[in-house]
């Protein structure tokens, strides 16, 4: 299914215009005939065919209204616009927000699939992916069939579907929901990004549970400031029947002033939370803690290290219990959970030092993973990282400062530079290293940087490769190349061994 055009469905229901526009508020209508048969829905004029409905999206780089003539020539039967066109012959409606209109129309086109199962949405700066996978594991342990939509991949049960966005455009998203409904899922657990909430991609989704993990600096290339970023995240809870909130986040009280639905909080630091973790015991192989929830107490053992893993598991457990699942079952599911690719992932290597891959690409994420490693390391921590191009530049010196202050050695390199000059990005990072508490080396080429980090590692050291995580690619100015750090580690370490 194309992200810009829905494929004709086989749902067996009528595809009349009246049905597609059901529940959609619009300002004005021109030549509207509700009996018009619609083939499919598009917002890319290049994909339009005879009988299609074309939605004019005003994007950041292009305006769909400019392509009305092309869509009409291709045979579009109806148009959804954000303003009047001045053509008395064109069949169209004017809506205040065509992105919202696309969300409503997409849900109608796919016969409102989210009414056939329960949706759990997870939002926050960090922890979304791990929390969704943990919830999937708990729900499947309880015997449910679960769909997953997120950064790593989309899944229906065990079937994997590739993904391009944390939360797809509403048309693609409703198509995924449609496929999941056909497969008979009971729940869909999904990451909900601030972009998707701002751009109306999930407007037509009724969430059974909304989860807030935390809020730290990220995406300020998209949001004007942290308050704007926060309000985008908070929008999820206006669409959720139940809210699960991190009691320890600085925005907790502010969020509580906004949410109108029942709230289940979780915490490590506050005893008044609905679910609390106490007596944490950390080690390199994982972390365990006492879970206090309601009138029950029991130990949870995770095979993933770090306080952030405790928070993620608390979020998943709290949501599951809020849905009526047994607390003991959630603890068992977490004990069996093996982690997520690219999140505190240990890379198998025949060496007397360790290599870990983590997706940490924000100041908070980098601080969390480094602090976790520092709690159990016995040798040095060698941190290799960079920052993405065409993204918030303010976080670059902050990440440089965090890595230098908390690591024993830093290798500063390229991440996904995109259209930016990698050397400039690295220069921005280095600005944060005013008085480094550890030595560092700059190696722009990420493969060469990994080779160097492995070559200087000694017995009991930990080499942390931060930023790429699950991504098997690198986005350069010249295009996207294959770059799986697991493969790179194996290849470069083999070269090092061959030279000994």
C-alpha positions in Angstrom: 0.0 0.0 0.0 1.3 3.4 -1.0 1.5 6.0 1.8 0.1 8.6 -0.6 -2.8 6.5 -2.0 -5.1 3.9 -0.5 -5.5 0.7 -2.3 -9.1 -0.3 -3.1 -10.4 -2.4 -0.2 -12.2 -5.7 -0.3 -14.3 -5.0 2.7 -17.6 -5.4 0.8 -19.1 -2.0 1.8 -20.2 0.7 -0.5 -17.6 3.3 -1.5 -20.0 6.2 -1.9 -18.9 9.8 -1.3 -21.6 10.2 1.4 -20.1 7.4 3.5 -16.5 8.8 3.1 -17.5 12.2 4.3 -19.5 10.9 7.3 -18.6 12.8 10.5 -16.5 15.3 8.6 -17.2 19.0 9.3 -16.7 21.2 6.3 -17.2 25.0 5.6 -18.6 24.9 2.1 -19.6 22.4 -0.6 -19.5 22.7 -4.4 -21.3 20.3 -6.7 -21.5 17.7 -3.9 -23.3 14.5 -4.9 -23.3 12.0 -2.1 -24.0 9.1 -4.5 -20.7 9.6 -6.3 -18.8 6.3 -6.3 -15.2 6.7 -5.2 -12.4 4.3 -6.3 -9.8 5.2 -3.7 -8.4 8.1 -1.6 -5.1 10.0 -2.6 -3.1 13.0 -1.5 -0.4 12.6 -4.2 -1.7 13.7 -7.6 0.8 11.4 -9.4 -1.0 8.4 -8.0 -4.5 9.6 -8.9 -6.7 7.4 -11.2 -10.2 7.7 -12.5 -12.8 7.9 -9.8 -10.4 8.8 -7.0 -10.9 11.3 -4.2 -8.0 13.8 -4.0 -7.2 15.5 -0.7 -5.2 18.7 -1.0 -2.6 18.7 1.8 -0.7 21.9 2.5 2.8 20.5 3.3 6.1 22.0 4.4 7.6 21.8 0.9 4.5 21.6 -1.4 0.9 22.5 -1.6 -1.6 19.9 -2.9 -3.8 22.7 -4.2 -1.2 23.3 -7.0 -1.9 19.9 -8.4 -5.7 20.0 -8.6 -5.5 20.4 -12.4 -3.2 17.4 -12.7 -5.5 15.3 -10.4 -8.6 16.3 -12.4 -6.9 15.4 -15.7 -6.1 12.0 -14.2 -9.8 11.5 -13.5 -10.3 12.5 -9.9 -14.0 12.5 -9.0 -13.9 14.7 -5.9 -11.6 17.1 -4.1 -11.1 18.2 -0.5 -9.6 21.6 -0.2 -8.5 24.1 2.5 -9.9 27.1 0.6 -12.1 28.0 -2.3 -10.7 27.3 -5.8 -12.8 29.7 -7.9 -13.9 26.9 -10.3 -17.7 26.5 -10.4 -17.4 23.2 -12.2 -15.1 21.5 -9.7 -16.8 19.0 -7.3 -15.2 19.8 -3.9 -15.6 20.8 -0.2 -13.7 23.3 1.8 -12.4 22.2 5.2 -10.7 24.1 7.9 -7.9 21.5 8.1 -7.4 19.0 5.2 -5.0 16.9 7.3 -7.8 16.3 9.8 -10.2 15.7 6.9 -7.8 13.1 5.5 -7.8 11.3 8.9 -11.6 11.2 9.0 -11.9 10.1 5.3 -9.2 7.5 5.7 -11.0 5.9 8.7 -14.3 5.9 6.8 -12.6 4.4 3.7 -11.3 1.5 5.7 -14.6 1.1 7.5 -13.4 2.5 10.8 -11.2 -0.5 11.7 -10.2 0.8 15.2 -13.8 0.1 16.4 -13.0 -3.6 16.0 -10.1 -3.7 18.5 -8.6 -1.7 21.4 -5.7 0.8 20.7 -3.0 1.7 23.2 -0.9 4.7 22.4 2.5 5.5 23.9 3.9 9.0 23.6 7.0 10.6 25.2 10.6 11.5 24.2 12.2 8.3 25.3 11.0 4.8 26.0 8.2 4.5 23.4 9.6 1.6 21.5 10.5 -0.5 24.5 7.2 0.2 26.2 5.2 -0.9 23.2 7.2 -4.2 22.9 6.8 -4.9 26.6 3.0 -4.3 26.4 2.8 -6.6 23.4 4.6 -9.3 25.4 2.2 -8.9 28.3 -0.9 -8.9 26.2 0.3 -12.0 24.2 1.1 -13.8 27.5 -2.6 -13.1 28.4 -3.7 -14.9 25.2 -4.5 -11.9 23.0 -3.5 -11.3 19.4 -1.6 -8.0 19.2 -0.7 -5.6 16.4 2.2 -3.2 16.8 3.1 0.1 15.1 6.4 1.8 15.8 9.9 3.0 15.0 11.5 -0.5 14.6 8.7 -2.2 12.6 5.0 -2.8 12.3 3.8 -6.2 13.3 0.6 -8.3 13.1 1.2 -11.1 15.6 4.6 -12.4 14.6 4.4 -11.1 11.0 6.7 -8.1 10.4 5.7 -5.2 8.1 8.4 -2.6 7.2 7.9 1.0 8.4 9.1 4.5 7.4 7.7 6.7 10.1 7.2 6.3 13.8 3.5 7.0 13.2 2.5 6.8 9.5 0.3 9.3 7.7 -3.4 8.8 8.5 -4.2 7.1 5.2 -1.4 4.5 5.6 -2.2 4.2 9.3 -5.9 3.4 8.7 -4.8 0.9 6.0 -2.6 -0.9 8.6 -5.5 -0.9 11.0 -7.7 -2.4 8.3 -5.2 -5.3 7.7 -4.9 -5.8 11.5 -8.7 -6.0 11.8 -8.8 -8.6 9.0 -6.2 -10.6 10.9 -8.4 -10.5 14.0 -6.2 -8.6 16.5 -7.6 -7.8 19.9 -5.2 -5.0 20.6 -2.9 -2.6 18.7 -0.1 -1.1 20.6 1.5 1.9 18.9 4.0 4.7 19.3 2.4 8.1 18.9 4.9 10.8 18.0 4.4 14.5 18.5 4.6 14.9 14.7 1.6 12.6 14.3 -0.4 14.4 16.9 0.4 17.8 15.5 -0.2 16.7 11.9 -3.6 15.1 12.7 -2.5 11.6 11.7 -4.2 10.0 14.6 -7.3 12.3 14.9 -9.7 9.5 14.0 -8.2 7.0 16.5 -10.0 6.4 19.8 -7.4 5.2 22.3 -8.4 2.8 25.0 -5.2 3.8 26.9 -2.8 6.7 26.4 0.7 6.4 28.0 3.1 9.3 28.7 6.7 8.1 29.4 8.6 11.4 29.8 9.5 14.7 28.1 13.0 15.9 27.4 14.5 17.9 24.6 14.0 16.6 21.1 12.3 17.7 17.8 12.8 21.4 18.4 13.5 21.6 14.6 9.7 20.9 14.3 8.2 22.4 17.5 8.9 26.1 18.3 9.7 25.4 21.9 9.4 22.8 24.7 5.9 24.0 25.7 4.7 23.5 22.1 6.3 20.0 22.2 4.6 19.2 25.5 1.2 20.4 24.3 1.5 18.2 21.2 2.1 15.2 23.4 -0.7 16.1 25.7 -3.2 16.0 22.8 -3.1 12.2 23.0 -5.0 12.3 26.3 -8.0 14.1 24.8 -8.5 11.0 22.7 -7.8 8.4 25.5 -10.3 6.7 27.8 -7.5 5.9 30.4 -4.3 7.8 31.0 -1.1 6.2 32.3 1.4 8.8 33.4 5.0 8.9 34.7 4.7 10.4 38.1 8.4 11.3 38.2 8.4 13.5 35.1 8.8 17.2 35.6 5.6 17.9 33.5 3.4 15.5 35.6 1.5 18.2 37.5 1.0 20.2 34.4 -0.3 17.2 32.6 -2.6 16.3 35.5 -4.2 19.8 35.1 -5.1 18.9 31.5 -6.2 15.3 31.6 -10.0 14.7 32.2 -9.9 10.9 32.1 -9.0 8.4 34.9 -5.2 8.5 35.6 -3.0 5.6 36.6 0.5 6.9 37.6 3.7 5.0 38.0 6.9 6.0 39.8 10.3 5.1 41.3 10.4 8.1 43.6 6.8 8.7 44.8 4.9 6.3 47.1 1.6 7.9 46.2 1.8 6.5 42.6 -0.7 3.8 41.6 2.3 1.6 40.7 5.7 2.0 42.3 9.1 0.3 41.9 11.2 -0.1 45.1 14.5 -1.7 46.1 16.1 -1.7 42.6 19.1 -4.0 42.1 21.1 -3.3 39.0 23.7 -5.5 37.3 25.1 -5.8 33.8 22.7 -8.5 32.8 19.6 -6.6 33.9 17.7 -5.1 36.8 15.1 -6.3 39.3 12.8 -4.5 41.6 9.8 -4.8 44.0 6.6 -3.9 42.3 4.0 -2.3 44.6 0.6 -2.0 42.8 -2.7 -1.8 44.6 -2.5 -4.3 47.5 0.0 -6.5 45.8 3.8 -6.7 46.0 6.1 -8.9 44.0 9.5 -8.9 42.4 10.0 -8.1 38.7 13.2 -9.3 37.0 14.2 -7.6 33.8 16.9 -8.9 31.4 17.6 -5.3 30.3 19.8 -3.1 32.6 19.0 0.5 33.7 16.5 2.6 35.6 15.0 3.6 32.2 14.1 -0.1 31.7 12.3 0.0 35.1 10.3 3.0 34.0 9.4 1.3 30.7 8.3 -1.9 32.4 6.3 0.1 34.9 4.4 1.9 32.1 3.6 -1.4 30.4 2.5 -3.1 33.6 0.4 -0.2 34.8 -1.4 0.0 31.4 -2.0 -3.8 31.4 -3.4 -3.7 35.0 -5.6 -0.7 34.1 -7.0 -2.8 31.3 -7.9 -5.5 33.9 -5.0 -8.0 33.5 -3.6 -9.9 36.5 -0.6 -8.3 38.1 1.2 -11.7 38.5 0.8 -12.3 34.8 2.5 -9.0 34.0 5.4 -9.8 36.2 5.9 -13.2 34.5 5.8 -11.6 31.1 8.4 -9.1 32.1 10.7 -11.8 33.4 10.5 -13.6 30.1 11.0 -10.4 28.0 14.3 -10.4 26.1 14.5 -6.8 25.1 14.3 -4.8 21.8 16.8 -4.6 19.0 18.9 -1.5 19.3 17.9 -0.7 22.9 20.8 -1.5 25.3 21.6 -4.4 22.9 24.7 -6.3 23.6 26.5 -7.3 20.4 28.0 -10.9 20.4 31.8 -10.5 20.1 34.6 -12.9 20.9 36.6 -10.4 23.0 37.4 -9.6 26.6 35.4 -6.3 26.3 31.7 -5.6 25.6 30.0 -3.7 22.8 26.5 -2.2 23.3 24.3 -0.6 20.7 21.6 1.9 21.8 19.3 4.3 20.0 20.1 7.1 22.3 19.9 10.2 20.1 18.7 12.9 22.6 20.6 14.4 25.6 18.3 12.6 28.0 18.6 9.3 26.2 22.4 9.5 26.0 22.6 10.4 29.7 20.3 7.5 30.7 22.3 4.8 28.9 25.7 6.1 30.0 24.6 6.5 33.6 23.2 2.9 33.5 26.5 1.5 32.2 28.4 3.5 34.8 26.4 1.8 37.6 27.8 -1.6 36.8 31.0 -1.2 34.6 34.3 -2.5 35.9 36.5 -1.2 33.1 36.3 2.0 31.0 33.3 3.3 29.1 34.2 4.3 25.5 31.2 6.3 24.1 30.9 6.6 20.3 28.2 9.0 19.1 27.2 11.7 16.7 24.0 13.8 16.0 21.6 13.8 13.1 21.6 16.4 10.5 18.5 18.6 9.6 17.4 18.2 13.2 17.5 20.4 16.4 21.0 21.7 16.5 20.7 22.9 20.1 21.0 19.4 21.5 24.4 18.8 19.9 26.6 20.7 22.4 24.5 19.3 25.2 25.2 15.7 24.1 28.9 16.5 23.8 28.9 17.8 27.3 27.0 14.8 28.7 29.2 12.3 26.9 32.4 14.0 28.0 31.4 14.3 31.6 30.1 10.8 32.0 32.4 8.7 29.8 36.0 7.6 30.1 36.8 8.2 26.5 34.7 9.6 23.6 34.7 9.0 19.9 32.8 11.7 18.1 31.6 10.8 14.7 28.8 11.1 12.1 25.2 9.8 12.7 22.7 10.5 9.9 24.0 13.8 8.5 21.3 14.0 5.9 21.8 17.2 3.9 24.1 18.8 6.4 27.9 18.8 6.5 29.0 16.1 9.0 32.0 18.2 10.0 29.8 21.1 11.0 27.6 18.8 13.1 30.7 17.5 14.8 31.9 21.0 15.4 28.6 21.8 17.1 29.0 18.8 19.4 32.6 19.7 20.3 31.4 23.1 21.4 29.8 21.5 24.4 33.1 19.9 25.5 34.5 23.0 27.3 36.5 21.2 30.0 36.3 17.5 29.1 36.7 15.1 31.9 37.7 12.5 29.4 39.9 12.5 26.3 38.1 12.4 22.9 38.8 11.8 19.3 37.0 13.0 16.2 36.6 10.6 13.3 34.0 11.7 10.8 33.5 8.3 9.0 31.4 6.2 11.3 32.9 2.8 10.2 36.4 4.1 10.8 35.3 5.5 14.1 33.9 2.1 15.2 37.1 0.4 14.0 39.1 2.9 16.2 36.9 2.4 19.3 37.2 -1.4 19.0 41.0 -1.1 18.6 41.5 0.8 21.8 39.1 -1.3 23.9 40.8 -3.2 26.7 39.8 -6.0 29.0 36.4 -5.3 30.8 35.8 -2.1 28.8 32.4 -1.3 27.3 32.2 0.3 23.9 28.8 2.1 23.5 27.7 2.8 20.0 24.9 5.4 20.5 22.4 7.0 18.1 21.7 4.4 15.4 20.1 1.6 17.4 17.9 -0.6 15.2 18.6 1.4 12.0 20.4 -0.8 9.4 21.2 2.3 7.3 22.9 5.7 7.3 21.4 8.8 5.6 24.0 10.8 3.8 23.8 13.9 1.6 24.4 11.5 -1.4 21.6 9.1 -0.3 20.9 6.3 2.1 23.5 3.5 2.4 23.3 0.1 4.2 24.9 0.4 7.6 24.1 -2.2 10.2 26.3 -1.7 13.2 26.2 -5.3 14.2 27.7 -6.2 10.8 30.2 -3.4 11.0 31.4 -4.5 14.5 31.9 -8.0 13.3 33.8 -6.9 10.1 36.0 -4.3 11.8 36.9 -6.5 14.7 37.9 -9.3 12.3 40.3 -6.8 10.6 41.7 -5.9 14.0 42.2 -9.6 15.0 43.8 -10.3 11.6 46.4 -7.6 12.2 47.5 -9.0 15.6 
